[in-house]
Amino acid sequence: MAKAPVLTPQAEDFPRWYQDLINKAELADNGPVRGTMVIRPYGYGLWERMQQEVDARIKGAGAQNAYFPLFIPQSYLTREAEHVEGFAPELAVVTHGGGKELEEPVVVRPTSETIINEYFSKWVQSYRDLPLLINQWANVVRWEMRPRVFLRTSEFLWQEGHTAHATYEDARDYAARIHHEVYADFMTNVLGIDVVLGRKTARERFAGAINTLTLEGMMRDGKALQMGTSHELGQNFAKAFDTRYLSKEGSRELVWQTSWGVSTRMVGGLIMAHGDDNGLRIPPRLAPVQVVVLAIKGEDAVAKVREVGDKLAAAGIRVQVDDRTDTPFGRRAVDWELKGVPVRIEIGPRDLAAGTAMLARRIPGGKEPVAIDALPGLLPALLEEDQALLLRQSREQREERTTDVRTVQEAAEAAAAGNWARIPWADLGPEGEAELAEDAVSVRCLVAEDGSVPETEDAPGTIAVVARSY
């Protein structure tokens, strides 16, 4: 009798496959309050690796980490009208504390532009204090009506950067720097996802921003996922909070600002961009465990896998030894495949006798015997090959499933078929964008003809990338 599949096949029911994988790979559980999640150790290990990689790039761009309160006075949000209007449906508001009604309700942090500006207005005195580049790693709460683990939850983890600059040009360039040097570099070279970089339309941009830069990834079902955003805030929040500096010429000037963030949504993107019917496929540069060394059975095999594990760790490989010979080998192999560890090294009595190990590669698939002594020298190059393969597969899928169209109807049909469409923005415009929205199709971003980010929404030759999205 054929063994039942561990996961629902993607082609049969992609959302069910996604939920199956989260459960079977022990990534997360639903929390006790609707829309919340409990991130399990393996899932949190992925997030920790993302944090480490992104944090290093943020610091490389000159920003420093800080922390601001979870509770924000409700009056802060009302100072910037567009901002509070954009977030009002998602706010969680605390009205009682310590058994008493609060004099002023407080909002549980949905994002921190308002409270950070309250302190920027105190910290910034002169042009010598600028640019002020701050980032925080935190949780935020946005009350979600249609939750999905990692993708849309009422509470999620993220980083949010907030900066103040002396000029519009400096703020614009810094938002673009984060977009390219931090987010795009990480998503392309670590996550292995060939994201499209563009700017949001006025309809889609962040509430209170004058421009939003986005990174859009194609998932394996053809839908788009917004992987991260970087916003030019102009002087909207500076006006609301009177965040000014004394210029070299002695005048009091408003600062120009940016904000930018990525979240645990990236874990969902990782799952849906690379996972297959056998489970996760984790890019080697990201993987908390790049290689797992399994003992099939026997004390000699256990001793050898521990020895091999030590040698691989000494070679700089993130390795885990699985010597649980009291658990059936087949079950352990399936579990590691589900978890997407890039390479499995399997060693049993027969392998020991031959001086070899069985090497199984999760990303391209396939198994082959290799000399045990050759593993430390062989594996780094194989891991880099597999990293490059994931990125190439991501790029090829997006190119194959993206079509050029000329009409709103053609764009809607392409999106309904699980593809992306590219249509000249001049042919679509805000009216066509609104028409697409009626069919749950959105303009994911605007790009220039050469694939770069257009300087303005109305720049000649601007292309709208259209898709259904998460």
WONOR-V430014 format. One record per residue. N is the residue number from 1. RES is the residue in one letter. PSI is psi in radians with two decimals (none if undefined). D_CENTER is the distance of its C-alpha to the mean C-alpha in Angstrom with 1 decimal. Layout:
BEGIN
[[N	RES	PSI	D_CENTER] [N	RES	PSI	D_CENTER]]
END
This chain:
BEGIN
[[1	M	2.33	40.6] [2	A	2.49	37.1] [3	K	2.34	34.3] [4	A	2.48	32.1] [5	P	2.54	28.5] [6	V	-0.63	26.1] [7	L	2.61	23.5] [8	T	2.26	24.1] [9	P	2.49	23.9] [10	Q	-0.75	21.1] [11	A	-0.40	23.8] [12	E	-0.78	25.6] [13	D	1.63	23.0] [14	F	-0.80	19.3] [15	P	-0.67	18.3] [16	R	-0.72	20.8] [17	W	-0.79	19.5] [18	Y	-0.81	16.0] [19	Q	-0.70	17.8] [20	D	-0.80	20.2] [21	L	-0.73	17.7] [22	I	-0.70	16.0] [23	N	-0.88	19.6] [24	K	-0.60	21.2] [25	A	0.05	18.7] [26	E	0.88	18.9] [27	L	-0.74	15.3] [28	A	2.85	16.1] [29	D	2.78	18.9] [30	N	2.46	19.5] [31	G	3.03	20.8] [32	P	-0.41	24.4] [33	V	2.31	23.6] [34	R	2.29	22.3] [35	G	-0.07	18.6] [36	T	2.89	17.8] [37	M	2.63	16.5] [38	V	2.05	17.7] [39	I	2.10	15.2] [40	R	2.88	17.6] [41	P	-0.73	18.0] [42	Y	-0.71	16.5] [43	G	-0.68	13.2] [44	Y	-0.53	13.4] [45	G	-0.66	14.2] [46	L	-0.77	10.9] [47	W	-0.70	9.3] [48	E	-0.73	12.2] [49	R	-0.70	11.7] [50	M	-0.79	8.2] [51	Q	-0.85	10.2] [52	Q	-0.79	13.1] [53	E	-0.77	11.8] [54	V	-0.72	10.1] [55	D	-0.72	13.1] [56	A	-0.68	15.5] [57	R	-0.67	14.4] [58	I	-0.80	14.7] [59	K	-0.58	18.1] [60	G	-0.45	19.0] [61	A	0.09	18.7] [62	G	-0.04	21.2] [63	A	2.65	19.4] [64	Q	2.60	20.6] [65	N	2.48	19.2] [66	A	-3.08	21.1] [67	Y	2.41	21.1] [68	F	2.75	22.3] [69	P	2.67	23.7] [70	L	-0.59	22.1] [71	F	2.29	25.1] [72	I	2.23	25.7] [73	P	2.34	29.2] [74	Q	-0.54	29.1] [75	S	-0.46	31.2] [76	Y	-0.75	28.5] [77	L	-0.51	26.4] [78	T	-0.16	29.5] [79	R	-0.47	30.2] [80	E	1.83	27.7] [81	A	-0.83	28.7] [82	E	-0.64	25.9] [83	H	-0.88	23.3] [84	V	-0.61	25.1] [85	E	-0.69	25.7] [86	G	-0.56	22.1] [87	F	-0.18	21.1] [88	A	-0.77	24.5] [89	P	-0.28	23.7] [90	E	0.00	20.8] [91	L	2.45	22.6] [92	A	2.14	23.8] [93	V	2.29	27.1] [94	V	2.16	29.3] [95	T	-0.28	33.0] [96	H	2.52	34.7] [97	G	2.42	34.6] [98	G	0.47	37.2] [99	G	0.10	39.1] [100	K	2.71	39.7] [101	E	2.32	38.4] [102	L	2.56	36.5] [103	E	-0.66	38.3] [104	E	2.24	35.0] [105	P	2.63	32.1] [106	V	2.53	28.8] [107	V	2.39	25.3] [108	V	2.19	22.6] [109	R	1.97	19.9] [110	P	-0.41	17.7] [111	T	2.91	16.8] [112	S	0.29	19.1] [113	E	-0.73	20.6] [114	T	-0.87	23.9] [115	I	-0.59	24.6] [116	I	-0.66	23.3] [117	N	-0.57	25.7] [118	E	-0.66	28.5] [119	Y	-0.54	28.3] [120	F	-0.68	27.6] [121	S	-0.40	30.9] [122	K	-0.64	32.6] [123	W	-0.50	31.2] [124	V	2.04	31.6] [125	Q	-0.76	35.3] [126	S	3.04	35.8] [127	Y	-0.39	34.3] [128	R	-0.34	34.4] [129	D	-0.05	31.6] [130	L	2.63	29.2] [131	P	2.60	26.5] [132	L	2.02	25.1] [133	L	1.88	21.5] [134	I	2.48	19.9] [135	N	2.59	16.5] [136	Q	2.52	16.1] [137	W	2.19	13.9] [138	A	3.12	14.9] [139	N	2.67	14.7] [140	V	2.80	15.3] [141	V	2.13	17.2] [142	R	1.95	17.2] [143	W	1.93	19.7] [144	E	2.22	18.2] [145	M	-0.48	20.9] [146	R	1.29	19.1] [147	P	2.62	16.8] [148	R	2.21	14.7] [149	V	2.30	13.3] [150	F	-0.62	9.6] [151	L	-0.82	9.4] [152	R	1.80	12.1] [153	T	2.69	13.9] [154	S	-0.53	16.6] [155	E	2.33	15.4] [156	F	2.92	11.9] [157	L	2.54	10.8] [158	W	3.13	9.2] [159	Q	2.55	10.7] [160	E	2.13	12.8] [161	G	2.51	15.0] [162	H	2.23	18.4] [163	T	2.70	21.0] [164	A	2.41	24.6] [165	H	2.80	26.6] [166	A	-0.49	30.2] [167	T	2.76	29.7] [168	Y	-0.77	27.7] [169	E	-0.70	27.3] [170	D	-0.74	25.9] [171	A	-0.78	23.3] [172	R	-0.80	22.4] [173	D	-0.58	22.2] [174	Y	-0.70	20.0] [175	A	-0.71	17.4] [176	A	-0.63	17.5] [177	R	-0.79	17.4] [178	I	-0.77	14.1] [179	H	-0.82	12.8] [180	H	-0.97	14.3] [181	E	-0.45	15.0] [182	V	-1.13	12.0] [183	Y	-0.91	8.9] [184	A	-0.70	10.6] [185	D	-0.78	12.2] [186	F	-0.84	9.4] [187	M	-0.64	7.6] [188	T	-0.86	11.2] [189	N	-0.23	13.0] [190	V	-0.94	11.1] [191	L	-0.38	8.6] [192	G	0.48	11.4] [193	I	2.19	10.0] [194	D	1.37	12.4] [195	V	2.66	10.7] [196	V	2.23	13.4] [197	L	2.27	13.8] [198	G	-3.02	16.0] [199	R	2.58	17.3] [200	K	2.68	17.4] [201	T	2.93	20.8] [202	A	-0.61	22.8] [203	R	-0.58	22.2] [204	E	-0.18	18.4] [205	R	2.87	17.9] [206	F	2.45	17.2] [207	A	2.04	20.3] [208	G	-0.07	22.5] [209	A	2.76	20.9] [210	I	-0.22	23.0] [211	N	2.42	20.2] [212	T	2.19	16.5] [213	L	2.42	14.6] [214	T	2.82	11.6] [215	L	2.08	9.4] [216	E	2.23	10.0] [217	G	2.51	9.4] [218	M	2.24	12.3] [219	M	2.96	12.3] [220	R	-0.16	15.5] [221	D	0.10	17.3] [222	G	-0.14	17.0] [223	K	2.76	15.0] [224	A	2.61	12.4] [225	L	2.17	9.0] [226	Q	1.96	8.1] [227	M	-0.40	4.6] [228	G	2.80	6.3] [229	T	2.66	10.0] [230	S	2.18	13.0] [231	H	2.40	16.3] [232	E	2.06	19.9] [233	L	-0.08	21.7] [234	G	-2.33	25.1] [235	Q	0.28	27.8] [236	N	-0.84	27.2] [237	F	-0.54	26.2] [238	A	-0.70	28.7] [239	K	-0.76	31.4] [240	A	-0.57	30.6] [241	F	0.13	30.7] [242	D	0.86	33.1] [243	T	1.77	31.0] [244	R	2.82	33.5] [245	Y	2.72	34.6] [246	L	2.05	38.0] [247	S	2.98	38.0] [248	K	-0.52	40.1] [249	E	-0.07	42.7] [250	G	0.14	43.0] [251	S	2.69	41.4] [252	R	2.07	38.9] [253	E	2.58	35.7] [254	L	2.49	32.5] [255	V	2.87	29.3] [256	W	2.49	26.5] [257	Q	2.82	23.0] [258	T	2.79	19.3] [259	S	2.71	16.2] [260	W	2.60	12.5] [261	G	2.65	9.3] [262	V	2.74	5.7] [263	S	-3.06	5.6] [264	T	-0.13	6.1] [265	R	-0.49	5.0] [266	M	-0.50	2.3] [267	V	-0.75	6.0] [268	G	-0.70	7.4] [269	G	-0.71	6.1] [270	L	-0.80	7.4] [271	I	-0.88	10.4] [272	M	-0.37	11.3] [273	A	-0.56	10.9] [274	H	-0.38	13.1] [275	G	2.66	14.9] [276	D	-2.97	18.6] [277	D	-0.18	21.6] [278	N	-0.07	22.1] [279	G	-2.70	18.7] [280	L	2.73	15.6] [281	R	1.87	15.5] [282	I	2.22	13.7] [283	P	2.33	13.6] [284	P	-0.63	16.4] [285	R	-0.42	15.0] [286	L	-0.60	12.2] [287	A	2.18	14.6] [288	P	-0.62	16.2] [289	V	1.93	19.2] [290	Q	-0.60	19.9] [291	V	2.30	23.4] [292	V	2.33	25.2] [293	V	2.02	29.0] [294	L	2.29	30.9] [295	A	2.20	34.6] [296	I	-0.97	36.1] [297	K	2.79	39.3] [298	G	2.50	42.0] [299	E	-0.63	42.4] [300	D	-0.69	42.6] [301	A	-0.68	39.2] [302	V	-0.79	37.7] [303	A	-0.69	39.2] [304	K	-0.74	38.0] [305	V	-0.59	34.3] [306	R	-0.69	34.4] [307	E	-0.79	36.0] [308	V	-0.72	33.6] [309	G	-0.75	30.7] [310	D	-0.73	32.3] [311	K	-0.70	32.8] [312	L	-0.68	29.2] [313	A	-0.69	27.9] [314	A	-0.43	30.5] [315	A	0.08	29.2] [316	G	0.26	25.8] [317	I	2.38	24.1] [318	R	1.90	22.0] [319	V	2.59	24.3] [320	Q	2.39	25.3] [321	V	2.23	28.8] [322	D	1.69	29.6] [323	D	0.49	33.3] [324	R	1.20	33.5] [325	T	-0.13	36.5] [326	D	-0.13	37.5] [327	T	2.35	34.6] [328	P	2.39	35.1] [329	F	-0.75	33.6] [330	G	-0.70	32.4] [331	R	-0.73	30.5] [332	R	-0.72	28.7] [333	A	-0.75	27.9] [334	V	-0.71	26.4] [335	D	-0.75	24.3] [336	W	-0.58	22.9] [337	E	-0.76	22.3] [338	L	-0.71	20.4] [339	K	-0.13	18.2] [340	G	0.32	17.5] [341	V	2.24	19.1] [342	P	-0.69	19.8] [343	V	2.36	23.5] [344	R	2.34	26.2] [345	I	2.06	29.6] [346	E	2.22	32.3] [347	I	2.18	35.7] [348	G	-3.07	38.8] [349	P	-0.75	42.6] [350	R	-0.67	43.0] [351	D	-0.73	40.3] [352	L	-0.73	42.0] [353	A	-0.57	45.3] [354	A	-0.11	44.0] [355	G	0.42	42.0] [356	T	2.98	38.8] [357	A	2.69	35.5] [358	M	2.16	33.6] [359	L	2.07	30.3] [360	A	2.19	27.8] [361	R	2.11	24.7] [362	R	-0.64	21.9] [363	I	-0.95	20.1] [364	P	-0.30	23.3] [365	G	2.94	25.3] [366	G	2.70	28.9] [367	K	2.56	31.0] [368	E	2.59	33.7] [369	P	2.45	35.9] [370	V	2.70	35.6] [371	A	2.30	37.9] [372	I	-0.72	36.6] [373	D	-0.32	37.7] [374	A	-0.19	35.6] [375	L	-0.85	32.2] [376	P	-0.60	31.3] [377	G	-0.42	32.1] [378	L	-0.71	30.6] [379	L	-0.71	27.2] [380	P	-0.73	25.3] [381	A	-0.66	26.1] [382	L	-0.71	25.1] [383	L	-0.69	21.7] [384	E	-0.65	21.2] [385	E	-0.77	22.6] [386	D	-0.61	20.2] [387	Q	-0.84	17.2] [388	A	-0.62	18.8] [389	L	-0.76	19.6] [390	L	-0.77	16.0] [391	L	-0.73	15.2] [392	R	-0.73	18.6] [393	Q	-0.68	18.2] [394	S	-0.78	15.0] [395	R	-0.76	17.0] [396	E	-0.69	20.1] [397	Q	-0.79	18.8] [398	R	-0.75	17.5] [399	E	-0.69	20.8] [400	E	-0.51	22.9] [401	R	0.39	21.4] [402	T	2.26	21.6] [403	T	2.55	25.1] [404	D	2.27	26.9] [405	V	2.99	28.8] [406	R	-0.23	31.2] [407	T	2.79	31.5] [408	V	-0.72	29.6] [409	Q	-0.77	31.0] [410	E	-0.66	29.8] [411	A	-0.75	26.2] [412	A	-0.69	26.3] [413	E	-0.70	27.8] [414	A	-0.77	25.2] [415	A	-0.68	22.4] [416	A	-0.49	24.5] [417	A	0.08	24.9] [418	G	0.48	21.2] [419	N	3.01	20.9] [420	W	2.65	19.7] [421	A	2.56	22.6] [422	R	2.19	23.4] [423	I	2.40	26.1] [424	P	2.26	27.8] [425	W	-0.54	26.9] [426	A	-0.51	30.6] [427	D	-0.38	31.3] [428	L	-1.16	28.7] [429	G	3.05	28.7] [430	P	-0.57	27.9] [431	E	-0.81	30.5] [432	G	-0.62	29.0] [433	E	-0.75	25.5] [434	A	-0.64	27.1] [435	E	-0.74	28.8] [436	L	-0.64	25.7] [437	A	-0.50	24.2] [438	E	-0.40	27.2] [439	D	0.35	25.9] [440	A	0.60	22.3] [441	V	2.41	21.3] [442	S	2.76	19.5] [443	V	1.92	19.3] [444	R	-0.70	15.7] [445	C	2.94	16.7] [446	L	2.34	19.9] [447	V	2.77	20.4] [448	A	2.90	23.6] [449	E	-0.56	25.8] [450	D	0.13	24.9] [451	G	-0.08	21.1] [452	S	3.13	20.8] [453	V	2.15	19.9] [454	P	2.57	23.1] [455	E	-0.54	24.6] [456	T	2.84	25.5] [457	E	-0.55	25.0] [458	D	0.31	28.5] [459	A	2.43	28.6] [460	P	2.42	30.8] [461	G	0.16	29.2] [462	T	2.39	25.9] [463	I	2.38	24.1] [464	A	2.24	22.1] [465	V	2.10	19.4] [466	V	2.38	20.0] [467	A	2.91	18.4] [468	R	2.68	17.9] [469	S	2.92	14.5] [470	Y	none	12.7]]
END
